[in-house]
Amino acid sequence: MLVVHTALHGYTIEATDGRLGTVADFLIDDRSWQCRWLVVDNGNWLSGRKVLLHPSALGRVDHDHKFIPVNLTQQKVQDSPGLAEHQPVSRQYELGQYEYYGWDPFWGSRLYGYSEMGEFAGPPRYFGGQNLSLSADIPRHVTDASPNLRSLAEISGYTVHATDGDIGHVENMLVDDSSWGVRYLIVDTSNWWFGKRVLMSPFAITDISYETGTIAVNVTRSAVKGSPPWDPIDLIHQDMQERLHSYYGWQGYGW
């Protein structure tokens, strides 16, 4: 099911023996647009600590009651490697989390074209067509902030550049609540095309600048205007996704 990512903020995270906190944000790999970590606001339970959960630990989302179960105990989380509230997430810290919980760093990666050997094959981004090795993403001796780990809250509001001019800004994102991949950016084009919102797949992204807060996509303004219409009330169904991907020539998500 595709869900607007901000709608998940505030959902309760339930361990097997009690409450862990609420959803505060998502950290994604900005090459694959796969969620690597869910950021949990733990309130006063673990004061001063940031709690990160891997999507493989999450159970089925209960949208009616706004909670997400995790197959962990409170004690397991409490004893996990600590991370200060404002400390950046390093590659070394990520590796420690994978090892402590026994989580698979490759979980969910095949949604966007990782092979069995962990080679990255898409979406086509700003890497000159080269394949990347995911194993290089978490070396044991690197302690700086993970360079491809980005907050969805941070990306919201970025300006989106088509090949021939701006088309708007990122208003929100649609996330698959089972694979935890970002499927689409919701782009508000009101400054250019009044009252319209369009969907852009990560497959269209060619560059991201965190310094200028911009995202470049390999489509033209006229192509955006001619794209299949999107009704926000309807979110997006499979047939709509297929028409959208066929129109732009994007690869699909294994429908």
Beta strands, then each sheet from edge to edge (+ up, - down):
strand 1: 2-4
strand 2: 12-15
strand 3: 18-29
strand 4: 34-41
strand 5: 51-53
strand 6: 67-69
strand 7: 119-120
strand 8: 132-133
strand 9: 149-151
strand 10: 159-162
strand 11: 165-176
strand 12: 182-188
strand 13: 197-200
strand 14: 205-209
strand 15: 214-217
sheet 1: 1+ 11- 10+ 15+ 14-
sheet 2: 1+ 11- 12+ 13-
sheet 3: 5+ 4- 3+ 2- 6-
sheet 4: 5+ 4- 3+ 9-
sheet 5: 7+ 8-
end
